[in-house]
Amino acid sequence: MELAVGTIVSGKVTTITKFGAFVALPDGKSGLVHISEVANSFVSDVHDFLAEGQEVSVKVLAVTPEGKINLSIKQTQPRQPRQSRGAPYRPRQDRPRQEQSKAANAAPVTAPPAEPSFEDKLKQFMTASDSKQSELNRYMQAKRGGKRRK
């Protein structure tokens, strides 16, 4: 059986290291499940999630030209919804109307300036470029010792 990227196969955990776990696959092949691909939660020690000899289903992420197989257990499991850390999100219409009092005291809003034309941008670029070039020439002339003596 040829292992294609994206396929899900069953395998047995053979070795656990600090950076992941090696899984024996069908046809005598072996692949690595990196520590970041073990579980949906933070993994500090792979031993907390896997044990040697455990049967796991893995997804093939990549097969390198050297024959190394990258696997993921995390991508075979359903995604868990993320938990919010702070106060629940309130839509804009539910927020207090503080903007109305600020708007009465604020100056009238003006439209943003129009986008400069290509010619205006080119003129601005050329001016800046000439300025930088003359500054560089003065610097280089000072490095060389100023005006040449006869």
N, C-alpha and C positions, 0 to 999 in steps of 0.2 A: 504494500500500500504506500503510495507516494504522498508525503505530507505537503499539503498546499496551505498557503497563508490564508488564515481566516477559518480554517476547519477546527472543529472541536472534537477532541479525542480523549479517551480515558487512559490514565497512566498510574504508575505506582511511584511514590516518593522513595528514592534510594538514598540520597545523602542530603543533609541539611547543613548549610554553612551560614556565616554571619551576613552574607550578602544575598542569600536566596536558597533555593532548593533545586536539586537535580531530580528529574522525573524520567523514569524508564517508560518509553513509548512502544507501541507495536513495532514489529520487525526488528527488535533489538536496538533501536535508536534511543538516544537520550537527549534531553533538552533542559534548559535552565529557566526556572521561574525566578525573576529578580525580586528582591524584597519589596519593591514598589508595586509589584503586580500580584502580591499574595492575597491581599484583602482590601475592601473598600475603606477600611479605617486605617489609622496610623499603625505601622508595624515596627516595633523596636527590636523584637526578637522573633525570628521565624518559628522557633520552637513553641511559641504561644499559640500558633495557628495550625501548624502541621506536625506530623510525627512520621518517622521513617516506617515504610511499609504501608502507609495510608493510601487508599485509592482516591484519586482526584480526577476531575475533568478539567482539561486545559485547552486553551485556544492557542493556535499557532500564530505568533505575531510576525516572525521573520525566519527565513532560512538563509544563512550567509553562504557565500561561495566556498568558504572553508568547511562547511557542513555543520556549523553551530546552529542550534535551533532555539529561538527565543520564545518562551511560553508565558501565558497569563492565566491565573486562576480567577483574578478579579473580574475579568471581562466575560466570564461564563456565568457570573452571578448577577441577579437583577440589581439595578441601581437603587440605592436607598436615598430617600429625599434628604436634602441638607437641612440641618437644624439651624435656626437663626440664633445669633448670640445676644443680640440686644433687644430693644423694644420692637414690637411687631410693626411692620410697615403699614402706614396709613395712606391711602390714596389722596391725591391733591385736594379733591372736593371735601374731604373730611377734616382737613387741617384748618386751624383758626384763621380768620381773615385779617391778618395783620397788615397785609399789603395795601388795603384800602386806605388806612390812615397814613401810611407812608406815601402813597401816591398823591394824596392831596397836598402834601408839603414839598414834594419833589418838583424839580424843574421839568418842563415838557420834554418828552423824549423826541430826539431828532433821528432822522433816518441815517443809517450808516453811510459813510462816504462812498461814492461810486467807484467801481473798480477802475484803476488807471489803465489807459490804453497801452498797447504794445510799444508805441513810440515813446510814451512817457516813461515806461519801465526801462526801455533801452537807454534813454537819455540819463536816467538816474544811475543805471549801471555804469555807463561810460564815465560819468562824473566821479563816481566812487573809485572806479578802476584807475583813472588818471591820477587821482589823489594818492592812491596806494602806490602806484608806480613811481611817482615823483618822490614820495617818502622813501621808498626802497633805494632809488638812485642816490639820494642824499646820504643815506646810511652807508651804502657801498663806497661812495666817494670818500667818506670820512674814514672808512676802514683802510682804504688804499693810501691814505696820507694826504688827502685833499688835492690841491692843484699840483700838477707836476712842476718840478723846478727845471730850469734850462741850464 
